[in-house]
């Protein structure tokens, strides 16, 4: 247990230490400043703009920015859908794998375009090398870049003063991909290859091979989570050593953590970034402690090289970070350990969360907390010098309420299906937990699974795919139009009655609001699932 505590403390210390310089670097990139990689990537960036006909200095209004996000995502969805259907007749398929069924191709395309990376298949026996590299890995980059781009739209909304435009989506997408995601993915991929993660175009009928390291790196960094192999990072050729496990776990949280620093720098108030980071870290540490204690002595479903400590740390990180990659089987976690992982997702993936999406989700909770506090004292709520008005709160409610609503609707629909029992490895409360976990994962853009739920059915593929798309793009559109409304407002000078959003009192209030919203939304479902499972198995 002592070694586990020391491991966790070391992990958090490294995470905090690395997030500061990375956060400042991301701010410089998105602010258009020269960075140390400009000499390499600036010519490439200009070339991309020239080839694509992009005017880098042309800014977009909210509607145009939103349409650009949707058009780009739709193009990626159609391309990936067709690539999967046709992979049987395309090159880069040494195993001769056939094309996918239409419903599995739809689900997978929806999953990777939405940054969910839910997998109803085993990669090594379903996807060709071409599909994995040109389809899935590309979406790992661009769906992550889209999330960060939308976050910066919201940041500009807070910073702008009576402005109608919010930046250029194509510029934001290009900069994040070139200067942040590609260099970091290369570094992580090289480290993983040095540890034995496979990276080859060769094929073997006995040992699963392929260009895995390059996909594993960005699946972790971009909070994607889709494994190259079916067992994900519990597979030795995807995560072979203790050091590779540490690097992959760190990669889960490093960009979401760094974006808190970026936010503070961008709004010219580092205390705001620190307060949000503090809230995320407190919720993460509490979750980690509960999972670790719950799993003591339970090695079922865990790799010996990782043990309970590293498995618990990964479990907390992957469900906090909207990633979904696994290094152990969540279905084998204890009832309380699995429940905490589930609840981290049900909070809306805001405890670090997805790259970009986690922070703009957390900012929605910040604005809700400010609004509630304003009502309590009879003042018009303000945040970062902007008055929070009815239109803003409508967008905030869409951001906060879409995931829990779609989670519960999806789980309820699945339970009512006549063949639901045949999709489960377990009956009773644990079986319901498997269904609830699956739709919690899909409806919060996580992608992990209990592994006791048969996901490759027409119902789950179609309904799950639709849910993943809705829960990704409803909050994105709400964030963009929220930012557009904020950017048009005047800045209001802080007065004596202005609520401080950077002190300990606000941190506590924000944590309380987050937990209350989560509990009100999911306590009945959790009572029927993991809580009942705990009492019926002890």
Buried (B, 14 or more C-beta within 10 A) or exposed (E): EEEBEEBBEEBBEEBEEBBEEBBBBBBBBBEEEEBEBBEEBBEEBEEBBEEEEBEBEEBBBBEBBBBBBEEBBEEBBEBBBBBBBBBEEEEBBBBEBEBBBBBBBBBBBBBBBBBBBBBBBBBBEBBBBBBBBBBBBBBBBBBBBBBBBBBBBBBBBBBBEEBEBBBBBBBBBBBBBBBBBBBBBEBBBEBBBEBBBBBEEEBEEEEBBBBBBBBBBBBBBBBBBBBBBBBBBBBBBBBBBBEBBBBBBBBBBBBBBBBBBBBBBBBEBBEBBBBBBBBBBBBBBBBBBBBBBBBEEBBEBBBEBBBBBBBBBBBBBBBBBBBBBBBBBBBBBBBBBBBBBBBBBBBBBBBBBBBBBBBBBBBBBBBBBBBBBBEEEEEEBBBBBBBBBEEBBBBBEBBBBBBBBBBBBBBEBBBEBEEBEEBBEBEEBBBBBBBBBBBBBBBBBBBBBBBBBBBBBEBBBBBBBBBBBBBBBBBBBBBBBBBBBBBBBEBEEEEEEBBEBBEEEBBEBBBEBBBEBBBEBBEEBBEBBBBBBBEEEE
